[in-house]
């Protein structure tokens, strides 16, 4: 049962980081590169690949900090 809660917490953290970074970076990309930049398939894939990498790294960092501070035990 503990494993389900850990996976759920990790997924929630991942989705929150992904949502926040998407909202912040989408506006920045539109302003810096123009509105048409995200309509090209290759650029869109690169954008989402970067967001997934950022969210994964952030999730690992937050989970490590929660384990180090003994809030989560696994």
GROMACS elastic network, one bead per residue, 0.5 to 0.9 nm:
[ bonds ]
;  ai    aj funct       b0    kb
    1     4     6  0.54279   500
    1     5     6  0.67941   500
    2     5     6  0.52449   500
    2     6     6  0.63171   500
    2     7     6  0.87244   500
    2    74     6  0.81998   500
    3     6     6  0.50890   500
    3     7     6  0.61503   500
    3     8     6  0.84757   500
    3    74     6  0.82196   500
    4     7     6  0.51924   500
    4     8     6  0.60502   500
    4     9     6  0.85882   500
    5     9     6  0.60441   500
    5    10     6  0.84867   500
    6     9     6  0.51267   500
    6    10     6  0.60994   500
    6    11     6  0.85513   500
    6    72     6  0.81960   500
    6    74     6  0.81700   500
    7    10     6  0.50669   500
    7    11     6  0.60710   500
    7    12     6  0.85654   500
    8    11     6  0.51311   500
    8    12     6  0.61439   500
    8    13     6  0.85846   500
    9    12     6  0.51764   500
    9    13     6  0.61628   500
    9    14     6  0.85301   500
    9    63     6  0.88136   500
   10    13     6  0.51518   500
   10    14     6  0.60511   500
   10    15     6  0.86199   500
   10    59     6  0.65589   500
   10    60     6  0.83716   500
   10    62     6  0.88659   500
   10    63     6  0.71964   500
   11    15     6  0.60745   500
   11    16     6  0.85030   500
   11    59     6  0.83793   500
   12    15     6  0.51857   500
   12    16     6  0.60909   500
   12    17     6  0.85786   500
   13    16     6  0.51769   500
   13    17     6  0.61506   500
   13    18     6  0.84745   500
   13    55     6  0.83755   500
   13    58     6  0.83782   500
   13    59     6  0.60296   500
   13    62     6  0.80837   500
   13    63     6  0.87279   500
   14    17     6  0.53246   500
   14    18     6  0.60726   500
   14    19     6  0.85948   500
   14    52     6  0.86559   500
   14    55     6  0.55219   500
   14    56     6  0.65078   500
   14    58     6  0.75182   500
   14    59     6  0.54976   500
   14    60     6  0.89905   500
   15    19     6  0.59869   500
   15    20     6  0.85225   500
   15    55     6  0.76208   500
   16    19     6  0.51275   500
   16    20     6  0.61072   500
   16    21     6  0.84766   500
   16    55     6  0.84362   500
   17    20     6  0.52377   500
   17    21     6  0.60121   500
   17    22     6  0.83595   500
   17    51     6  0.88476   500
   17    54     6  0.80977   500
   17    55     6  0.54435   500
   17    56     6  0.86851   500
   17    58     6  0.71389   500
   17    59     6  0.76878   500
   18    21     6  0.52805   500
   18    22     6  0.59264   500
   18    23     6  0.86054   500
   18    51     6  0.62705   500
   18    52     6  0.68906   500
   18    54     6  0.76962   500
   18    55     6  0.53189   500
   18    56     6  0.87188   500
   19    22     6  0.50894   500
   19    23     6  0.62391   500
   19    24     6  0.86774   500
   20    23     6  0.52993   500
   20    24     6  0.62693   500
   20    25     6  0.85307   500
   21    24     6  0.51093   500
   21    25     6  0.57502   500
   21    26     6  0.80954   500
   21    51     6  0.69214   500
   21    54     6  0.82370   500
   21    55     6  0.80474   500
   22    25     6  0.53167   500
   22    26     6  0.56710   500
   22    27     6  0.85146   500
   22    48     6  0.85627   500
   22    51     6  0.69525   500
   23    26     6  0.55882   500
   23    27     6  0.67689   500
   24    27     6  0.58517   500
   24    28     6  0.66467   500
   25    29     6  0.59718   500
   25    30     6  0.84891   500
   25    51     6  0.88258   500
   26    29     6  0.51522   500
   26    30     6  0.61673   500
   26    31     6  0.85641   500
   26    38     6  0.87088   500
   26    47     6  0.88050   500
   27    30     6  0.52193   500
   27    31     6  0.61607   500
   27    32     6  0.85674   500
   28    31     6  0.51514   500
   28    32     6  0.59968   500
   28    33     6  0.83343   500
   29    32     6  0.51382   500
   29    33     6  0.56155   500
   29    34     6  0.71307   500
   29    35     6  0.81985   500
   29    37     6  0.79197   500
   29    38     6  0.80269   500
   30    33     6  0.55239   500
   30    35     6  0.50652   500
   30    36     6  0.80268   500
   30    37     6  0.72951   500
   30    38     6  0.76839   500
   31    34     6  0.57000   500
   31    35     6  0.76038   500
   33    36     6  0.79053   500
   33    37     6  0.60336   500
   33    38     6  0.86981   500
   34    37     6  0.57854   500
   34    38     6  0.82567   500
   35    38     6  0.66139   500
   35    39     6  0.76221   500
   36    39     6  0.52285   500
   36    40     6  0.70978   500
   37    40     6  0.60026   500
   37    43     6  0.66359   500
   37    44     6  0.79656   500
   38    41     6  0.74567   500
   38    42     6  0.86229   500
   38    43     6  0.58637   500
   38    44     6  0.52125   500
   38    45     6  0.89902   500
   38    47     6  0.80034   500
   39    42     6  0.88144   500
   39    43     6  0.75410   500
   39    44     6  0.67864   500
   40    43     6  0.54891   500
   40    44     6  0.62152   500
   40    45     6  0.87971   500
   41    44     6  0.51068   500
   41    45     6  0.62261   500
   41    46     6  0.86565   500
   42    45     6  0.51961   500
   42    46     6  0.62223   500
   42    47     6  0.86323   500
   43    46     6  0.50186   500
   43    47     6  0.60858   500
   43    48     6  0.86767   500
   44    47     6  0.50382   500
   44    48     6  0.62513   500
   44    49     6  0.84872   500
   45    48     6  0.52335   500
   45    49     6  0.59579   500
   45    50     6  0.85201   500
   46    49     6  0.50599   500
   46    50     6  0.61716   500
   46    51     6  0.86741   500
   47    50     6  0.52427   500
   47    51     6  0.63481   500
   47    52     6  0.88144   500
   48    52     6  0.61050   500
   48    53     6  0.85222   500
   49    52     6  0.51994   500
   49    53     6  0.62063   500
   49    54     6  0.86019   500
   50    53     6  0.51506   500
   50    54     6  0.61126   500
   50    55     6  0.85583   500
   51    54     6  0.50681   500
   51    55     6  0.60330   500
   51    56     6  0.84913   500
   52    55     6  0.50759   500
   52    56     6  0.60107   500
   52    57     6  0.85395   500
   53    56     6  0.51484   500
   53    57     6  0.61633   500
   53    58     6  0.85111   500
   54    57     6  0.52670   500
   54    58     6  0.60745   500
   54    59     6  0.85419   500
   55    58     6  0.50348   500
   55    59     6  0.59890   500
   55    60     6  0.85897   500
   56    59     6  0.50986   500
   56    60     6  0.62310   500
   56    61     6  0.85838   500
   57    60     6  0.52239   500
   57    61     6  0.61837   500
   57    62     6  0.86860   500
   58    61     6  0.50507   500
   58    62     6  0.61211   500
   58    63     6  0.84993   500
   59    62     6  0.51815   500
   59    63     6  0.59915   500
   59    64     6  0.83991   500
   60    63     6  0.51632   500
   60    64     6  0.59915   500
   60    65     6  0.85624   500
   61    64     6  0.51290   500
   61    65     6  0.62049   500
   61    66     6  0.86489   500
   62    65     6  0.50619   500
   62    66     6  0.61274   500
   62    67     6  0.85745   500
   63    66     6  0.50386   500
   63    67     6  0.61294   500
   63    68     6  0.84906   500
   63    72     6  0.80648   500
   64    67     6  0.50714   500
   64    68     6  0.59578   500
   64    69     6  0.85234   500
   65    69     6  0.60756   500
   65    70     6  0.85358   500
   65    71     6  0.87008   500
   66    69     6  0.52707   500
   66    70     6  0.62624   500
   66    71     6  0.52692   500
   66    72     6  0.56220   500
   66    73     6  0.84329   500
   67    70     6  0.50307   500
   67    71     6  0.60060   500
   67    73     6  0.59566   500
   67    74     6  0.75547   500
   68    71     6  0.77262   500
   68    72     6  0.81950   500
   68    73     6  0.88805   500
   69    72     6  0.77747   500
   70    73     6  0.61773   500
